[in-house]
Amino acid sequence: MMIRLPLGHGIRAEGICLSLNCDDDMIWQAAIEQNMASGAGKLKKSIDRTLAALVAHQLSKERAASLLESGQKKAAPDQTKLAEQIQQKLLPASENLKELPTPPS
């Protein structure tokens, strides 16, 4: 069976998992990692520029706070509670994860 990859200008393919188990799909994982790295880099650069403008008295605290809040809201996942539970893995092993909810389909 031949699988056609949706490639080309303007074709969005970052959400496609080509196997039944995304743990085994290295292409999908690489695409997700690349998108996260790119987005995180842009967010960090924008935060640093905002804070630099604030320190240089070129931006008010109110406007800086507004810009940072806007970026934070845009970077927040749709399933915030699930993301928070997954991130608990980063805590020491003594912290137990609660049972994860089933994501909406």
Backbone bond lengths (Angstrom), bond angles and torsions (degrees), N, CA, C in turn:
res aa  C-N    CA-C-N  psi(-1)  N-CA   C-N-CA  omega(-1)  CA-C   N-CA-C  phi
1 M - - - 1.440 - - 1.524 109.17 -
2 M 1.296 116.08 132.58 1.450 121.13 -179.47 1.531 109.61 -99.13
3 I 1.327 116.10 129.66 1.459 120.78 177.07 1.517 107.81 -104.21
4 R 1.303 115.60 125.44 1.464 119.91 177.63 1.519 109.17 -91.77
5 L 1.314 115.13 125.70 1.456 120.06 177.07 1.520 109.09 -83.33
6 P 1.330 116.89 134.04 1.465 119.72 179.07 1.528 110.56 -77.63
7 L 1.311 116.47 83.88 1.464 121.41 -177.47 1.515 110.30 -112.21
8 G 1.303 115.95 156.10 1.453 121.01 176.25 1.509 111.09 131.48
9 H 1.312 115.78 171.70 1.464 121.97 -177.15 1.525 110.73 -62.14
10 G 1.328 115.44 127.59 1.457 120.25 175.92 1.520 115.17 79.41
11 I 1.327 118.23 2.29 1.455 121.40 179.88 1.525 108.59 -93.34
12 R 1.322 117.04 122.76 1.461 121.96 -179.26 1.526 108.29 -92.22
13 A 1.327 116.38 120.70 1.457 120.55 -177.53 1.519 113.23 -127.24
14 E 1.339 118.07 6.47 1.457 119.02 -172.71 1.518 113.92 -68.11
15 G 1.306 118.88 -19.37 1.453 120.63 -178.09 1.516 113.81 -96.52
16 I 1.315 117.60 3.08 1.460 120.56 -175.73 1.516 110.71 -86.38
17 C 1.303 115.74 125.70 1.459 121.98 175.26 1.523 105.71 -109.03
18 L 1.328 117.00 116.17 1.461 120.47 -172.38 1.526 114.49 -84.92
19 S 1.310 117.57 -5.33 1.459 119.41 176.76 1.512 108.51 -120.18
20 L 1.310 116.27 172.37 1.455 120.13 179.23 1.525 111.64 -73.58
21 N 1.325 116.39 -18.51 1.455 121.28 -178.31 1.530 108.43 -128.21
22 C 1.313 117.02 110.43 1.470 120.45 -178.35 1.525 112.11 -65.04
23 D 1.348 118.32 -18.20 1.462 120.50 174.71 1.525 110.98 -61.95
24 D 1.332 116.88 -27.06 1.459 121.89 -178.43 1.525 113.11 -96.35
25 D 1.306 118.45 -8.74 1.467 122.59 -174.03 1.524 110.03 -92.59
26 M 1.324 116.35 92.34 1.464 121.91 -176.35 1.526 112.60 -67.91
27 I 1.317 117.57 -31.01 1.467 120.35 179.15 1.526 109.40 -67.13
28 W 1.318 116.75 -45.49 1.461 121.48 178.77 1.523 110.29 -61.87
29 Q 1.332 116.46 -46.31 1.464 120.78 179.94 1.526 111.52 -60.87
30 A 1.328 116.85 -41.92 1.466 120.58 179.64 1.531 110.62 -63.91
31 A 1.332 116.96 -39.57 1.468 120.55 178.90 1.527 110.47 -64.78
32 I 1.328 116.85 -43.29 1.466 120.75 179.46 1.531 109.93 -64.16
33 E 1.340 117.15 -45.73 1.465 120.88 179.79 1.523 111.31 -61.40
34 Q 1.330 117.35 -41.89 1.461 121.23 179.25 1.525 110.71 -63.29
35 N 1.322 116.51 -44.09 1.466 120.03 179.42 1.526 111.20 -64.11
36 M 1.323 116.92 -40.66 1.470 120.10 178.74 1.524 111.07 -65.69
37 A 1.317 116.82 -42.80 1.470 120.35 179.51 1.526 110.70 -63.85
38 S 1.308 116.39 -42.97 1.461 120.78 179.98 1.527 110.81 -64.15
39 G 1.330 115.99 -47.35 1.462 120.07 -179.68 1.520 112.14 -64.92
40 A 1.335 116.16 -42.23 1.465 120.08 -179.79 1.526 110.81 -64.61
41 G 1.314 117.02 -39.34 1.461 120.75 179.06 1.518 111.67 -64.18
42 K 1.316 116.46 -42.29 1.468 120.55 179.51 1.529 110.58 -67.39
43 L 1.336 116.68 -39.88 1.456 120.03 178.96 1.526 110.66 -64.75
44 K 1.347 116.61 -45.10 1.460 120.77 179.43 1.528 111.00 -60.89
45 K 1.322 116.71 -44.76 1.468 120.57 -179.81 1.525 110.65 -61.87
46 S 1.316 117.03 -41.25 1.464 120.57 -179.99 1.520 111.44 -67.87
47 I 1.332 117.49 -39.71 1.464 120.73 177.40 1.525 110.03 -64.06
48 D 1.335 116.45 -45.76 1.469 120.34 179.26 1.525 111.31 -60.69
49 R 1.330 117.71 -41.21 1.468 120.89 179.53 1.528 111.05 -66.84
50 T 1.339 115.68 -39.35 1.468 119.94 178.16 1.519 110.54 -62.71
51 L 1.336 116.43 -46.65 1.467 120.32 -179.25 1.529 111.46 -66.92
52 A 1.328 117.65 -36.25 1.466 120.68 177.50 1.525 110.51 -64.16
53 A 1.323 117.25 -41.25 1.466 120.94 178.17 1.527 110.35 -65.78
54 L 1.331 117.01 -36.92 1.456 120.88 177.40 1.525 110.78 -64.43
55 V 1.329 116.77 -47.01 1.474 121.63 -179.63 1.529 110.93 -63.16
56 A 1.335 116.25 -35.40 1.469 120.64 -179.89 1.534 112.35 -82.17
57 H 1.333 116.92 6.73 1.468 122.76 179.40 1.521 112.04 60.34
58 Q 1.325 115.99 32.30 1.461 121.09 176.54 1.523 111.24 -101.61
59 L 1.339 116.19 -3.67 1.453 121.87 -176.77 1.525 108.12 -145.20
60 S 1.319 116.34 137.11 1.472 119.43 179.33 1.528 110.60 -74.85
61 K 1.338 115.73 157.05 1.460 120.30 177.99 1.529 110.50 -61.36
62 E 1.333 116.32 -37.93 1.460 120.42 -179.02 1.527 111.41 -63.37
63 R 1.339 116.14 -45.30 1.473 119.72 -179.46 1.518 110.31 -69.51
64 A 1.335 118.42 -38.04 1.464 121.46 177.31 1.526 109.90 -61.47
65 A 1.329 116.60 -44.85 1.466 120.73 179.02 1.522 110.74 -61.60
66 S 1.321 116.23 -40.07 1.461 121.06 179.20 1.536 111.19 -63.80
67 L 1.327 115.82 -44.06 1.469 119.94 179.01 1.527 111.45 -64.36
68 L 1.338 116.97 -43.73 1.464 120.39 179.90 1.529 110.99 -65.18
69 E 1.319 116.89 -39.86 1.462 120.59 178.57 1.530 110.79 -64.67
70 S 1.314 115.64 -40.62 1.467 120.41 178.64 1.522 111.21 -61.01
71 G 1.337 116.06 -44.81 1.463 119.71 178.27 1.508 112.24 -64.43
72 Q 1.324 116.27 -39.44 1.464 120.83 179.82 1.526 110.51 -63.85
73 K 1.326 116.98 -43.21 1.466 120.74 179.53 1.525 111.10 -63.85
74 K 1.324 116.51 -40.89 1.466 120.12 -178.53 1.525 111.97 -69.30
75 A 1.336 117.19 -28.31 1.460 120.90 -178.74 1.523 112.75 -88.05
76 A 1.318 117.50 -9.52 1.463 120.66 -178.27 1.535 109.80 -72.24
77 P 1.327 117.38 134.98 1.468 119.86 178.98 1.529 111.41 -70.33
78 D 1.315 116.26 156.89 1.460 120.84 177.26 1.529 110.70 -63.34
79 Q 1.314 116.76 -37.82 1.464 122.05 -179.08 1.534 109.03 -101.87
80 T 1.323 115.44 70.25 1.466 121.60 -174.20 1.521 112.86 -58.39
81 K 1.317 118.09 -45.18 1.472 121.21 -177.78 1.527 110.96 -62.76
82 L 1.324 117.04 -42.86 1.464 120.84 178.72 1.523 110.31 -63.99
83 A 1.323 117.58 -42.39 1.466 121.34 178.71 1.527 110.67 -61.86
84 E 1.325 117.02 -40.50 1.469 120.56 178.46 1.518 110.96 -63.36
85 Q 1.330 117.19 -40.08 1.461 120.49 179.56 1.528 110.68 -66.79
86 I 1.322 117.55 -40.93 1.465 121.51 178.91 1.526 109.70 -64.18
87 Q 1.321 117.77 -40.38 1.463 121.70 -179.29 1.517 112.17 -66.55
88 Q 1.321 118.05 -17.81 1.457 120.85 178.00 1.529 110.90 -62.41
89 K 1.325 117.48 -19.24 1.463 121.57 176.34 1.524 110.77 -59.62
90 L 1.310 117.26 -23.76 1.456 121.61 -178.20 1.518 112.20 -75.36
91 L 1.331 116.52 -13.04 1.461 120.79 178.75 1.522 109.93 -77.60
92 P 1.320 118.21 164.85 1.472 120.50 177.76 1.522 111.81 -54.51
93 A 1.323 116.16 154.93 1.460 122.00 -176.10 1.523 112.62 -58.55
94 S 1.319 118.63 -21.38 1.459 121.09 -179.27 1.531 111.75 -68.97
95 E 1.320 116.47 -19.96 1.463 120.38 177.38 1.524 108.88 -81.99
96 N 1.313 117.20 124.76 1.459 121.18 -179.84 1.518 110.27 -93.63
97 L 1.338 115.56 142.82 1.458 120.51 175.13 1.516 109.07 -82.62
98 K 1.295 115.70 139.22 1.457 119.70 171.59 1.522 107.20 -74.12
99 E 1.301 116.21 162.14 1.470 119.36 178.48 1.526 108.37 -62.34
100 L 1.327 115.34 132.34 1.461 120.46 -177.54 1.526 110.05 -77.79
101 P 1.326 117.09 140.39 1.466 119.27 177.20 1.520 109.75 -74.10
102 T 1.312 115.77 158.65 1.459 121.14 175.26 1.519 107.88 -77.04
103 P 1.358 117.83 125.53 1.466 119.55 -179.82 1.524 110.81 -63.39
104 P 1.336 117.57 146.90 1.455 119.49 177.63 1.519 111.03 -64.25
105 S 1.327 116.19 145.73 1.475 118.95 -178.64 1.484 112.11 -98.54
